[in-house]
């Protein structure tokens, strides 16, 4: 499987509520995720643990989108501060 290729599956997501830890569930066949933080930094975990404002991988607001291999992962996301927003797209 080529990490440099990305074939979108399902729609582009925007406006997901992340004030509390939220699980992002991939559609069938998806094993990659492109995600970007907007307005405020966000934190993500890939092992099903609950992220907090200081625990988890940090996605900085305004940084370019990143692609994450999520096969077999349970991805959870939370905002570091109010008004955080994420945009994301599942793919293969």
PDB file of N, CA, C and O in Angstrom:
ATOM      1  N   UNK A   1       0.837  -1.176   0.000  1.00  0.00           N
ATOM      2  CA  UNK A   1       0.000   0.000   0.000  1.00  0.00           C
ATOM      3  C   UNK A   1       0.881   1.237   0.000  1.00  0.00           C
ATOM      4  O   UNK A   1       1.847   1.314   0.758  1.00  0.00           O
ATOM      5  N   UNK A   2       0.564   2.170  -0.816  1.00  0.00           N
ATOM      6  CA  UNK A   2       1.380   3.356  -1.022  1.00  0.00           C
ATOM      7  C   UNK A   2       0.893   4.513  -0.156  1.00  0.00           C
ATOM      8  O   UNK A   2      -0.236   4.978  -0.312  1.00  0.00           O
ATOM      9  N   UNK A   3       1.748   4.976   0.758  1.00  0.00           N
ATOM     10  CA  UNK A   3       1.368   6.099   1.617  1.00  0.00           C
ATOM     11  C   UNK A   3       1.312   7.423   0.862  1.00  0.00           C
ATOM     12  O   UNK A   3       0.725   8.383   1.360  1.00  0.00           O
ATOM     13  N   UNK A   4       1.898   7.496  -0.311  1.00  0.00           N
ATOM     14  CA  UNK A   4       1.890   8.753  -1.039  1.00  0.00           C
ATOM     15  C   UNK A   4       0.615   8.961  -1.849  1.00  0.00           C
ATOM     16  O   UNK A   4       0.324  10.075  -2.284  1.00  0.00           O
ATOM     17  N   UNK A   5      -0.132   7.898  -2.047  1.00  0.00           N
ATOM     18  CA  UNK A   5      -1.387   8.017  -2.793  1.00  0.00           C
ATOM     19  C   UNK A   5      -2.531   8.169  -1.815  1.00  0.00           C
ATOM     20  O   UNK A   5      -2.476   7.664  -0.694  1.00  0.00           O
ATOM     21  N   UNK A   6      -3.572   8.871  -2.247  1.00  0.00           N
ATOM     22  CA  UNK A   6      -4.754   9.068  -1.409  1.00  0.00           C
ATOM     23  C   UNK A   6      -5.979   9.082  -2.295  1.00  0.00           C
ATOM     24  O   UNK A   6      -6.119   9.940  -3.166  1.00  0.00           O
ATOM     25  N   UNK A   7      -6.858   8.137  -2.070  1.00  0.00           N
ATOM     26  CA  UNK A   7      -8.124   8.069  -2.794  1.00  0.00           C
ATOM     27  C   UNK A   7      -9.247   8.347  -1.795  1.00  0.00           C
ATOM     28  O   UNK A   7      -9.496   7.523  -0.915  1.00  0.00           O
ATOM     29  N   UNK A   8      -9.928   9.490  -1.910  1.00  0.00           N
ATOM     30  CA  UNK A   8     -10.970   9.838  -0.942  1.00  0.00           C
ATOM     31  C   UNK A   8     -12.099   8.807  -0.892  1.00  0.00           C
ATOM     32  O   UNK A   8     -12.502   8.237  -1.906  1.00  0.00           O
ATOM     33  N   UNK A   9     -12.587   8.597   0.323  1.00  0.00           N
ATOM     34  CA  UNK A   9     -13.763   7.771   0.566  1.00  0.00           C
ATOM     35  C   UNK A   9     -14.726   8.624   1.387  1.00  0.00           C
ATOM     36  O   UNK A   9     -14.316   9.260   2.357  1.00  0.00           O
ATOM     37  N   UNK A  10     -15.978   8.643   1.012  1.00  0.00           N
ATOM     38  CA  UNK A  10     -17.011   9.423   1.710  1.00  0.00           C
ATOM     39  C   UNK A  10     -16.755  10.920   1.538  1.00  0.00           C
ATOM     40  O   UNK A  10     -15.928  11.322   0.719  1.00  0.00           O
ATOM     41  N   UNK A  11     -17.459  11.734   2.304  1.00  0.00           N
ATOM     42  CA  UNK A  11     -17.400  13.181   2.138  1.00  0.00           C
ATOM     43  C   UNK A  11     -16.294  13.845   2.929  1.00  0.00           C
ATOM     44  O   UNK A  11     -15.605  13.211   3.728  1.00  0.00           O
ATOM     45  N   UNK A  12     -16.141  15.138   2.690  1.00  0.00           N
ATOM     46  CA  UNK A  12     -15.201  15.989   3.420  1.00  0.00           C
ATOM     47  C   UNK A  12     -15.934  16.481   4.666  1.00  0.00           C
ATOM     48  O   UNK A  12     -17.041  17.011   4.572  1.00  0.00           O
ATOM     49  N   UNK A  13     -15.316  16.304   5.824  1.00  0.00           N
ATOM     50  CA  UNK A  13     -15.968  16.674   7.076  1.00  0.00           C
ATOM     51  C   UNK A  13     -15.449  18.000   7.594  1.00  0.00           C
ATOM     52  O   UNK A  13     -14.253  18.285   7.527  1.00  0.00           O
ATOM     53  N   UNK A  14     -16.369  18.812   8.114  1.00  0.00           N
ATOM     54  CA  UNK A  14     -16.056  20.111   8.690  1.00  0.00           C
ATOM     55  C   UNK A  14     -17.063  20.374   9.806  1.00  0.00           C
ATOM     56  O   UNK A  14     -18.213  19.942   9.725  1.00  0.00           O
ATOM     57  N   UNK A  15     -16.638  21.067  10.824  1.00  0.00           N
ATOM     58  CA  UNK A  15     -17.564  21.455  11.881  1.00  0.00           C
ATOM     59  C   UNK A  15     -17.859  20.365  12.896  1.00  0.00           C
ATOM     60  O   UNK A  15     -18.884  20.419  13.576  1.00  0.00           O
ATOM     61  N   UNK A  16     -16.983  19.379  13.010  1.00  0.00           N
ATOM     62  CA  UNK A  16     -17.165  18.314  13.985  1.00  0.00           C
ATOM     63  C   UNK A  16     -16.968  18.867  15.397  1.00  0.00           C
ATOM     64  O   UNK A  16     -15.970  19.536  15.666  1.00  0.00           O
ATOM     65  N   UNK A  17     -17.909  18.591  16.296  1.00  0.00           N
ATOM     66  CA  UNK A  17     -17.804  19.054  17.678  1.00  0.00           C
ATOM     67  C   UNK A  17     -16.685  18.291  18.381  1.00  0.00           C
ATOM     68  O   UNK A  17     -16.718  17.063  18.459  1.00  0.00           O
ATOM     69  N   UNK A  18     -15.697  19.020  18.891  1.00  0.00           N
ATOM     70  CA  UNK A  18     -14.557  18.380  19.549  1.00  0.00           C
ATOM     71  C   UNK A  18     -14.262  19.025  20.902  1.00  0.00           C
ATOM     72  O   UNK A  18     -13.126  18.974  21.374  1.00  0.00           O
ATOM     73  N   UNK A  19     -15.281  19.636  21.537  1.00  0.00           N
ATOM     74  CA  UNK A  19     -15.090  20.218  22.863  1.00  0.00           C
ATOM     75  C   UNK A  19     -14.793  19.129  23.887  1.00  0.00           C
ATOM     76  O   UNK A  19     -14.090  19.374  24.867  1.00  0.00           O
ATOM     77  N   UNK A  20     -15.320  17.934  23.666  1.00  0.00           N
ATOM     78  CA  UNK A  20     -14.965  16.774  24.475  1.00  0.00           C
ATOM     79  C   UNK A  20     -14.373  15.742  23.519  1.00  0.00           C
ATOM     80  O   UNK A  20     -14.553  15.834  22.305  1.00  0.00           O
ATOM     81  N   UNK A  21     -13.674  14.768  24.072  1.00  0.00           N
ATOM     82  CA  UNK A  21     -13.017  13.766  23.230  1.00  0.00           C
ATOM     83  C   UNK A  21     -14.034  13.086  22.316  1.00  0.00           C
ATOM     84  O   UNK A  21     -15.065  12.592  22.772  1.00  0.00           O
ATOM     85  N   UNK A  22     -13.731  13.070  21.037  1.00  0.00           N
ATOM     86  CA  UNK A  22     -14.618  12.531  20.012  1.00  0.00           C
ATOM     87  C   UNK A  22     -13.882  11.480  19.203  1.00  0.00           C
ATOM     88  O   UNK A  22     -12.744  11.691  18.784  1.00  0.00           O
ATOM     89  N   UNK A  23     -14.535  10.348  18.986  1.00  0.00           N
ATOM     90  CA  UNK A  23     -13.958   9.286  18.169  1.00  0.00           C
ATOM     91  C   UNK A  23     -14.305   9.539  16.707  1.00  0.00           C
ATOM     92  O   UNK A  23     -15.469   9.755  16.369  1.00  0.00           O
ATOM     93  N   UNK A  24     -13.306   9.511  15.850  1.00  0.00           N
ATOM     94  CA  UNK A  24     -13.521   9.625  14.412  1.00  0.00           C
ATOM     95  C   UNK A  24     -13.536   8.209  13.856  1.00  0.00           C
ATOM     96  O   UNK A  24     -12.531   7.500  13.920  1.00  0.00           O
ATOM     97  N   UNK A  25     -14.670   7.800  13.313  1.00  0.00           N
ATOM     98  CA  UNK A  25     -14.850   6.429  12.847  1.00  0.00           C
ATOM     99  C   UNK A  25     -14.746   6.365  11.334  1.00  0.00           C
ATOM    100  O   UNK A  25     -15.527   7.010  10.634  1.00  0.00           O
ATOM    101  N   UNK A  26     -13.796   5.602  10.821  1.00  0.00           N
ATOM    102  CA  UNK A  26     -13.626   5.527   9.367  1.00  0.00           C
ATOM    103  C   UNK A  26     -14.751   4.736   8.712  1.00  0.00           C
ATOM    104  O   UNK A  26     -15.272   3.789   9.300  1.00  0.00           O
ATOM    105  N   UNK A  27     -15.126   5.122   7.494  1.00  0.00           N
ATOM    106  CA  UNK A  27     -16.078   4.311   6.739  1.00  0.00           C
ATOM    107  C   UNK A  27     -15.400   3.019   6.275  1.00  0.00           C
ATOM    108  O   UNK A  27     -14.173   2.920   6.300  1.00  0.00           O
ATOM    109  N   UNK A  28     -16.178   2.050   5.860  1.00  0.00           N
ATOM    110  CA  UNK A  28     -15.622   0.788   5.365  1.00  0.00           C
ATOM    111  C   UNK A  28     -14.599   1.048   4.264  1.00  0.00           C
ATOM    112  O   UNK A  28     -14.839   1.836   3.350  1.00  0.00           O
ATOM    113  N   UNK A  29     -13.470   0.381   4.365  1.00  0.00           N
ATOM    114  CA  UNK A  29     -12.436   0.477   3.342  1.00  0.00           C
ATOM    115  C   UNK A  29     -11.418   1.575   3.560  1.00  0.00           C
ATOM    116  O   UNK A  29     -10.401   1.610   2.867  1.00  0.00           O
ATOM    117  N   UNK A  30     -11.659   2.481   4.509  1.00  0.00           N
ATOM    118  CA  UNK A  30     -10.724   3.585   4.752  1.00  0.00           C
ATOM    119  C   UNK A  30      -9.625   3.149   5.702  1.00  0.00           C
ATOM    120  O   UNK A  30      -9.893   2.513   6.722  1.00  0.00           O
ATOM    121  N   UNK A  31      -8.382   3.494   5.366  1.00  0.00           N
ATOM    122  CA  UNK A  31      -7.268   3.217   6.263  1.00  0.00           C
ATOM    123  C   UNK A  31      -6.281   4.383   6.312  1.00  0.00           C
ATOM    124  O   UNK A  31      -5.196   4.265   6.881  1.00  0.00           O
ATOM    125  N   UNK A  32      -6.668   5.507   5.713  1.00  0.00           N
ATOM    126  CA  UNK A  32      -5.872   6.732   5.784  1.00  0.00           C
ATOM    127  C   UNK A  32      -6.805   7.883   6.152  1.00  0.00           C
ATOM    128  O   UNK A  32      -8.009   7.830   5.904  1.00  0.00           O
ATOM    129  N   UNK A  33      -6.231   8.915   6.744  1.00  0.00           N
ATOM    130  CA  UNK A  33      -6.984  10.108   7.117  1.00  0.00           C
ATOM    131  C   UNK A  33      -6.133  11.330   6.818  1.00  0.00           C
ATOM    132  O   UNK A  33      -4.963  11.387   7.196  1.00  0.00           O
ATOM    133  N   UNK A  34      -6.713  12.293   6.149  1.00  0.00           N
ATOM    134  CA  UNK A  34      -6.083  13.605   6.015  1.00  0.00           C
ATOM    135  C   UNK A  34      -6.840  14.520   6.968  1.00  0.00           C
ATOM    136  O   UNK A  34      -8.067  14.605   6.916  1.00  0.00           O
ATOM    137  N   UNK A  35      -6.101  15.202   7.839  1.00  0.00           N
ATOM    138  CA  UNK A  35      -6.720  16.038   8.869  1.00  0.00           C
ATOM    139  C   UNK A  35      -5.944  17.339   9.029  1.00  0.00           C
ATOM    140  O   UNK A  35      -4.726  17.378   8.857  1.00  0.00           O
ATOM    141  N   UNK A  36      -6.675  18.404   9.362  1.00  0.00           N
ATOM    142  CA  UNK A  36      -6.063  19.707   9.582  1.00  0.00           C
ATOM    143  C   UNK A  36      -6.800  20.407  10.712  1.00  0.00           C
ATOM    144  O   UNK A  36      -8.029  20.370  10.782  1.00  0.00           O
ATOM    145  N   UNK A  37      -6.037  21.050  11.602  1.00  0.00           N
ATOM    146  CA  UNK A  37      -6.604  21.849  12.694  1.00  0.00           C
ATOM    147  C   UNK A  37      -6.740  23.297  12.237  1.00  0.00           C
ATOM    148  O   UNK A  37      -5.840  23.851  11.607  1.00  0.00           O
ATOM    149  N   UNK A  38      -7.872  23.895  12.561  1.00  0.00           N
ATOM    150  CA  UNK A  38      -8.126  25.298  12.235  1.00  0.00           C
ATOM    151  C   UNK A  38      -8.480  26.063  13.517  1.00  0.00           C
ATOM    152  O   UNK A  38      -9.044  25.478  14.441  1.00  0.00           O
ATOM    153  N   UNK A  39      -8.169  27.311  13.582  1.00  0.00           N
ATOM    154  CA  UNK A  39      -8.515  28.222  14.684  1.00  0.00           C
ATOM    155  C   UNK A  39      -7.720  27.975  15.970  1.00  0.00           C
ATOM    156  O   UNK A  39      -7.129  28.911  16.509  1.00  0.00           O
ATOM    157  N   UNK A  40      -7.694  26.736  16.473  1.00  0.00           N
ATOM    158  CA  UNK A  40      -6.979  26.386  17.705  1.00  0.00           C
ATOM    159  C   UNK A  40      -6.292  25.033  17.494  1.00  0.00           C
ATOM    160  O   UNK A  40      -6.681  24.265  16.614  1.00  0.00           O
ATOM    161  N   UNK A  41      -5.278  24.750  18.297  1.00  0.00           N
ATOM    162  CA  UNK A  41      -4.615  23.452  18.245  1.00  0.00           C
ATOM    163  C   UNK A  41      -5.552  22.354  18.731  1.00  0.00           C
ATOM    164  O   UNK A  41      -6.455  22.605  19.530  1.00  0.00           O
ATOM    165  N   UNK A  42      -5.331  21.138  18.245  1.00  0.00           N
ATOM    166  CA  UNK A  42      -6.092  19.976  18.711  1.00  0.00           C
ATOM    167  C   UNK A  42      -5.118  18.866  19.080  1.00  0.00           C
ATOM    168  O   UNK A  42      -3.948  18.903  18.699  1.00  0.00           O
ATOM    169  N   UNK A  43      -5.605  17.885  19.818  1.00  0.00           N
ATOM    170  CA  UNK A  43      -4.812  16.718  20.213  1.00  0.00           C
ATOM    171  C   UNK A  43      -5.514  15.466  19.711  1.00  0.00           C
ATOM    172  O   UNK A  43      -6.741  15.375  19.732  1.00  0.00           O
ATOM    173  N   UNK A  44      -4.712  14.495  19.255  1.00  0.00           N
ATOM    174  CA  UNK A  44      -5.271  13.223  18.797  1.00  0.00           C
ATOM    175  C   UNK A  44      -4.524  12.060  19.435  1.00  0.00           C
ATOM    176  O   UNK A  44      -3.330  12.150  19.722  1.00  0.00           O
ATOM    177  N   UNK A  45      -5.244  10.976  19.649  1.00  0.00           N
ATOM    178  CA  UNK A  45      -4.633   9.718  20.061  1.00  0.00           C
ATOM    179  C   UNK A  45      -5.060   8.665  19.048  1.00  0.00           C
ATOM    180  O   UNK A  45      -6.116   8.777  18.425  1.00  0.00           O
ATOM    181  N   UNK A  46      -4.234   7.649  18.891  1.00  0.00           N
ATOM    182  CA  UNK A  46      -4.491   6.601  17.904  1.00  0.00           C
ATOM    183  C   UNK A  46      -4.750   5.237  18.536  1.00  0.00           C
ATOM    184  O   UNK A  46      -5.049   4.273  17.831  1.00  0.00           O
ATOM    185  N   UNK A  47      -4.638   5.151  19.848  1.00  0.00           N
ATOM    186  CA  UNK A  47      -4.770   3.858  20.522  1.00  0.00           C
ATOM    187  C   UNK A  47      -6.048   3.723  21.333  1.00  0.00           C
ATOM    188  O   UNK A  47      -6.183   2.793  22.128  1.00  0.00           O
ATOM    189  N   UNK A  48      -6.978   4.635  21.142  1.00  0.00           N
ATOM    190  CA  UNK A  48      -8.253   4.558  21.850  1.00  0.00           C
ATOM    191  C   UNK A  48      -8.267   5.259  23.191  1.00  0.00           C
ATOM    192  O   UNK A  48      -9.330   5.408  23.794  1.00  0.00           O
ATOM    193  N   UNK A  49      -7.089   5.704  23.684  1.00  0.00           N
ATOM    194  CA  UNK A  49      -7.089   6.449  24.938  1.00  0.00           C
ATOM    195  C   UNK A  49      -7.694   7.824  24.706  1.00  0.00           C
ATOM    196  O   UNK A  49      -7.731   8.323  23.581  1.00  0.00           O
ATOM    197  N   UNK A  50      -8.160   8.418  25.775  1.00  0.00           N
ATOM    198  CA  UNK A  50      -8.824   9.714  25.672  1.00  0.00           C
ATOM    199  C   UNK A  50      -7.802  10.836  25.673  1.00  0.00           C
ATOM    200  O   UNK A  50      -7.035  10.968  26.627  1.00  0.00           O
ATOM    201  N   UNK A  51      -7.774  11.654  24.614  1.00  0.00           N
ATOM    202  CA  UNK A  51      -6.859  12.793  24.599  1.00  0.00           C
ATOM    203  C   UNK A  51      -7.371  13.892  25.532  1.00  0.00           C
ATOM    204  O   UNK A  51      -8.556  13.947  25.864  1.00  0.00           O
ATOM    205  N   UNK A  52      -6.457  14.757  25.943  1.00  0.00           N
ATOM    206  CA  UNK A  52      -6.823  15.931  26.725  1.00  0.00           C
ATOM    207  C   UNK A  52      -6.163  17.139  26.068  1.00  0.00           C
ATOM    208  O   UNK A  52      -5.511  17.010  25.032  1.00  0.00           O
ATOM    209  N   UNK A  53      -6.333  18.296  26.667  1.00  0.00           N
ATOM    210  CA  UNK A  53      -5.722  19.509  26.119  1.00  0.00           C
ATOM    211  C   UNK A  53      -4.195  19.462  26.180  1.00  0.00           C
ATOM    212  O   UNK A  53      -3.523  20.288  25.561  1.00  0.00           O
ATOM    213  N   UNK A  54      -3.643  18.492  26.927  1.00  0.00           N
ATOM    214  CA  UNK A  54      -2.184  18.379  26.999  1.00  0.00           C
ATOM    215  C   UNK A  54      -1.670  16.968  26.697  1.00  0.00           C
ATOM    216  O   UNK A  54      -0.461  16.741  26.744  1.00  0.00           O
ATOM    217  N   UNK A  55      -2.549  16.025  26.392  1.00  0.00           N
ATOM    218  CA  UNK A  55      -2.153  14.643  26.119  1.00  0.00           C
ATOM    219  C   UNK A  55      -2.587  14.238  24.722  1.00  0.00           C
ATOM    220  O   UNK A  55      -3.743  14.432  24.345  1.00  0.00           O
ATOM    221  N   UNK A  56      -1.679  13.685  23.965  1.00  0.00           N
ATOM    222  CA  UNK A  56      -1.959  13.256  22.600  1.00  0.00           C
ATOM    223  C   UNK A  56      -1.050  13.997  21.632  1.00  0.00           C
ATOM    224  O   UNK A  56      -0.395  14.974  21.995  1.00  0.00           O
ATOM    225  N   UNK A  57      -1.020  13.517  20.400  1.00  0.00           N
ATOM    226  CA  UNK A  57      -0.238  14.208  19.374  1.00  0.00           C
ATOM    227  C   UNK A  57      -0.906  15.541  19.076  1.00  0.00           C
ATOM    228  O   UNK A  57      -2.128  15.614  18.949  1.00  0.00           O
ATOM    229  N   UNK A  58      -0.112  16.586  18.966  1.00  0.00           N
ATOM    230  CA  UNK A  58      -0.646  17.929  18.739  1.00  0.00           C
ATOM    231  C   UNK A  58      -0.674  18.258  17.249  1.00  0.00           C
ATOM    232  O   UNK A  58       0.322  18.107  16.541  1.00  0.00           O
ATOM    233  N   UNK A  59      -1.832  18.708  16.797  1.00  0.00           N
ATOM    234  CA  UNK A  59      -1.959  19.281  15.456  1.00  0.00           C
ATOM    235  C   UNK A  59      -2.110  20.785  15.654  1.00  0.00           C
ATOM    236  O   UNK A  59      -3.059  21.243  16.290  1.00  0.00           O
ATOM    237  N   UNK A  60      -1.179  21.539  15.111  1.00  0.00           N
ATOM    238  CA  UNK A  60      -1.198  22.995  15.302  1.00  0.00           C
ATOM    239  C   UNK A  60      -2.116  23.666  14.290  1.00  0.00           C
ATOM    240  O   UNK A  60      -2.107  23.345  13.102  1.00  0.00           O
ATOM    241  N   UNK A  61      -2.893  24.588  14.786  1.00  0.00           N
ATOM    242  CA  UNK A  61      -3.813  25.336  13.936  1.00  0.00           C
ATOM    243  C   UNK A  61      -3.039  26.040  12.828  1.00  0.00           C
ATOM    244  O   UNK A  61      -2.017  26.680  13.075  1.00  0.00           O
ATOM    245  N   UNK A  62      -3.539  25.912  11.616  1.00  0.00           N
ATOM    246  CA  UNK A  62      -2.931  26.584  10.486  1.00  0.00           C
ATOM    247  C   UNK A  62      -1.828  25.814   9.797  1.00  0.00           C
ATOM    248  O   UNK A  62      -1.411  26.192   8.702  1.00  0.00           O
ATOM    249  N   UNK A  63      -1.335  24.725  10.416  1.00  0.00           N
ATOM    250  CA  UNK A  63      -0.344  23.898   9.730  1.00  0.00           C
ATOM    251  C   UNK A  63      -1.012  23.202   8.548  1.00  0.00           C
ATOM    252  O   UNK A  63      -2.231  23.032   8.546  1.00  0.00           O
ATOM    253  N   UNK A  64      -0.254  22.805   7.564  1.00  0.00           N
ATOM    254  CA  UNK A  64      -0.836  22.085   6.424  1.00  0.00           C
ATOM    255  C   UNK A  64      -1.482  20.775   6.895  1.00  0.00           C
ATOM    256  O   UNK A  64      -1.127  20.255   7.953  1.00  0.00           O
ATOM    257  N   UNK A  65      -2.417  20.249   6.122  1.00  0.00           N
ATOM    258  CA  UNK A  65      -3.027  18.958   6.473  1.00  0.00           C
ATOM    259  C   UNK A  65      -1.961  17.868   6.549  1.00  0.00           C
ATOM    260  O   UNK A  65      -0.953  17.915   5.843  1.00  0.00           O
ATOM    261  N   UNK A  66      -2.202  16.885   7.418  1.00  0.00           N
ATOM    262  CA  UNK A  66      -1.321  15.734   7.539  1.00  0.00           C
ATOM    263  C   UNK A  66      -2.102  14.478   7.187  1.00  0.00           C
ATOM    264  O   UNK A  66      -3.310  14.395   7.409  1.00  0.00           O
ATOM    265  N   UNK A  67      -1.388  13.499   6.633  1.00  0.00           N
ATOM    266  CA  UNK A  67      -2.013  12.214   6.337  1.00  0.00           C
ATOM    267  C   UNK A  67      -1.547  11.215   7.383  1.00  0.00           C
ATOM    268  O   UNK A  67      -0.354  11.101   7.663  1.00  0.00           O
ATOM    269  N   UNK A  68      -2.504  10.490   7.958  1.00  0.00           N
ATOM    270  CA  UNK A  68      -2.217   9.521   9.008  1.00  0.00           C
ATOM    271  C   UNK A  68      -2.711   8.156   8.559  1.00  0.00           C
ATOM    272  O   UNK A  68      -3.830   8.018   8.066  1.00  0.00           O
ATOM    273  N   UNK A  69      -1.864   7.153   8.733  1.00  0.00           N
ATOM    274  CA  UNK A  69      -2.249   5.765   8.490  1.00  0.00           C
ATOM    275  C   UNK A  69      -3.029   5.329   9.722  1.00  0.00           C
ATOM    276  O   UNK A  69      -2.482   5.345  10.825  1.00  0.00           O
ATOM    277  N   UNK A  70      -4.284   4.941   9.565  1.00  0.00           N
ATOM    278  CA  UNK A  70      -5.132   4.637  10.719  1.00  0.00           C
ATOM    279  C   UNK A  70      -5.632   3.199  10.748  1.00  0.00           C
ATOM    280  O   UNK A  70      -6.496   2.871  11.561  1.00  0.00           O
ATOM    281  N   UNK A  71      -5.114   2.338   9.886  1.00  0.00           N
ATOM    282  CA  UNK A  71      -5.561   0.938   9.862  1.00  0.00           C
ATOM    283  C   UNK A  71      -5.394   0.316  11.239  1.00  0.00           C
ATOM    284  O   UNK A  71      -4.291   0.296  11.785  1.00  0.00           O
ATOM    285  N   UNK A  72      -6.474  -0.187  11.797  1.00  0.00           N
ATOM    286  CA  UNK A  72      -6.441  -0.830  13.099  1.00  0.00           C
ATOM    287  C   UNK A  72      -6.380   0.124  14.279  1.00  0.00           C
ATOM    288  O   UNK A  72      -6.281  -0.323  15.422  1.00  0.00           O
ATOM    289  N   UNK A  73      -6.435   1.415  14.035  1.00  0.00           N
ATOM    290  CA  UNK A  73      -6.364   2.415  15.103  1.00  0.00           C
ATOM    291  C   UNK A  73      -7.753   2.879  15.511  1.00  0.00           C
ATOM    292  O   UNK A  73      -8.709   2.799  14.739  1.00  0.00           O
ATOM    293  N   UNK A  74      -7.839   3.364  16.738  1.00  0.00           N
ATOM    294  CA  UNK A  74      -9.047   4.055  17.192  1.00  0.00           C
ATOM    295  C   UNK A  74      -8.640   5.494  17.434  1.00  0.00           C
ATOM    296  O   UNK A  74      -7.994   5.801  18.436  1.00  0.00           O
ATOM    297  N   UNK A  75      -9.016   6.378  16.521  1.00  0.00           N
ATOM    298  CA  UNK A  75      -8.580   7.763  16.556  1.00  0.00           C
ATOM    299  C   UNK A  75      -9.569   8.611  17.337  1.00  0.00           C
ATOM    300  O   UNK A  75     -10.765   8.622  17.045  1.00  0.00           O
ATOM    301  N   UNK A  76      -9.054   9.326  18.339  1.00  0.00           N
ATOM    302  CA  UNK A  76      -9.867  10.256  19.121  1.00  0.00           C
ATOM    303  C   UNK A  76      -9.235  11.631  19.045  1.00  0.00           C
ATOM    304  O   UNK A  76      -8.013  11.755  18.956  1.00  0.00           O
ATOM    305  N   UNK A  77     -10.066  12.668  19.080  1.00  0.00           N
ATOM    306  CA  UNK A  77      -9.592  14.042  18.936  1.00  0.00           C
ATOM    307  C   UNK A  77     -10.304  14.944  19.944  1.00  0.00           C
ATOM    308  O   UNK A  77     -11.459  14.709  20.301  1.00  0.00           O
ATOM    309  N   UNK A  78      -9.593  15.979  20.394  1.00  0.00           N
ATOM    310  CA  UNK A  78     -10.168  16.975  21.299  1.00  0.00           C
ATOM    311  C   UNK A  78      -9.486  18.317  21.034  1.00  0.00           C
ATOM    312  O   UNK A  78      -8.336  18.364  20.597  1.00  0.00           O
ATOM    313  N   UNK A  79     -10.198  19.388  21.300  1.00  0.00           N
ATOM    314  CA  UNK A  79      -9.606  20.710  21.149  1.00  0.00           C
ATOM    315  C   UNK A  79      -8.749  21.055  22.363  1.00  0.00           C
ATOM    316  O   UNK A  79      -9.022  20.602  23.474  1.00  0.00           O
ATOM    317  N   UNK A  80      -7.704  21.865  22.141  1.00  0.00           N
ATOM    318  CA  UNK A  80      -6.900  22.370  23.253  1.00  0.00           C
ATOM    319  C   UNK A  80      -7.578  23.581  23.877  1.00  0.00           C
ATOM    320  O   UNK A  80      -7.457  23.820  25.079  1.00  0.00           O
ATOM    321  N   UNK A  81      -8.286  24.336  23.063  1.00  0.00           N
ATOM    322  CA  UNK A  81      -8.985  25.538  23.531  1.00  0.00           C
ATOM    323  C   UNK A  81     -10.271  25.696  22.719  1.00  0.00           C
ATOM    324  O   UNK A  81     -10.392  25.172  21.612  1.00  0.00           O
ATOM    325  N   UNK A  82     -11.213  26.418  23.283  1.00  0.00           N
ATOM    326  CA  UNK A  82     -12.509  26.623  22.631  1.00  0.00           C
ATOM    327  C   UNK A  82     -12.334  27.209  21.232  1.00  0.00           C
ATOM    328  O   UNK A  82     -11.372  27.930  20.966  1.00  0.00           O
ATOM    329  N   UNK A  83     -13.243  26.903  20.374  1.00  0.00           N
ATOM    330  CA  UNK A  83     -13.358  27.338  18.975  1.00  0.00           C
ATOM    331  C   UNK A  83     -12.469  26.568  18.017  1.00  0.00           C
ATOM    332  O   UNK A  83     -12.369  26.932  16.845  1.00  0.00           O
ATOM    333  N   UNK A  84     -11.810  25.496  18.496  1.00  0.00           N
ATOM    334  CA  UNK A  84     -11.016  24.685  17.576  1.00  0.00           C
ATOM    335  C   UNK A  84     -11.942  24.030  16.561  1.00  0.00           C
ATOM    336  O   UNK A  84     -13.100  23.739  16.859  1.00  0.00           O
ATOM    337  N   UNK A  85     -11.433  23.807  15.386  1.00  0.00           N
ATOM    338  CA  UNK A  85     -12.194  23.178  14.306  1.00  0.00           C
ATOM    339  C   UNK A  85     -11.231  22.268  13.554  1.00  0.00           C
ATOM    340  O   UNK A  85     -10.039  22.556  13.446  1.00  0.00           O
ATOM    341  N   UNK A  86     -11.758  21.184  13.045  1.00  0.00           N
ATOM    342  CA  UNK A  86     -10.947  20.302  12.204  1.00  0.00           C
ATOM    343  C   UNK A  86     -11.659  20.088  10.882  1.00  0.00           C
ATOM    344  O   UNK A  86     -12.887  20.125  10.797  1.00  0.00           O
ATOM    345  N   UNK A  87     -10.865  19.866   9.868  1.00  0.00           N
ATOM    346  CA  UNK A  87     -11.353  19.431   8.571  1.00  0.00           C
ATOM    347  C   UNK A  87     -10.667  18.100   8.333  1.00  0.00           C
ATOM    348  O   UNK A  87      -9.472  17.957   8.593  1.00  0.00           O
ATOM    349  N   UNK A  88     -11.429  17.112   7.830  1.00  0.00           N
ATOM    350  CA  UNK A  88     -10.796  15.828   7.561  1.00  0.00           C
ATOM    351  C   UNK A  88     -11.502  15.061   6.462  1.00  0.00           C
ATOM    352  O   UNK A  88     -12.663  15.311   6.139  1.00  0.00           O
ATOM    353  N   UNK A  89     -10.764  14.121   5.898  1.00  0.00           N
ATOM    354  CA  UNK A  89     -11.261  13.292   4.789  1.00  0.00           C
ATOM    355  C   UNK A  89     -10.662  11.907   4.962  1.00  0.00           C
ATOM    356  O   UNK A  89      -9.450  11.766   5.126  1.00  0.00           O
ATOM    357  N   UNK A  90     -11.510  10.882   4.927  1.00  0.00           N
ATOM    358  CA  UNK A  90     -11.049   9.491   4.957  1.00  0.00           C
ATOM    359  C   UNK A  90     -10.653   9.047   3.563  1.00  0.00           C
ATOM    360  O   UNK A  90     -11.174   9.552   2.569  1.00  0.00           O
ATOM    361  N   UNK A  91      -9.735   8.104   3.495  1.00  0.00           N
ATOM    362  CA  UNK A  91      -9.312   7.619   2.194  1.00  0.00           C
ATOM    363  C   UNK A  91      -8.637   6.269   2.283  1.00  0.00           C
ATOM    364  O   UNK A  91      -8.529   5.654   3.344  1.00  0.00           O
ATOM    365  N   UNK A  92      -8.184   5.836   1.107  1.00  0.00           N
ATOM    366  CA  UNK A  92      -7.424   4.582   1.033  1.00  0.00           C
ATOM    367  C   UNK A  92      -6.265   4.778   0.089  1.00  0.00           C
ATOM    368  O   UNK A  92      -5.484   3.852  -0.131  1.00  0.00           O
TER     369      UNK A  92
END
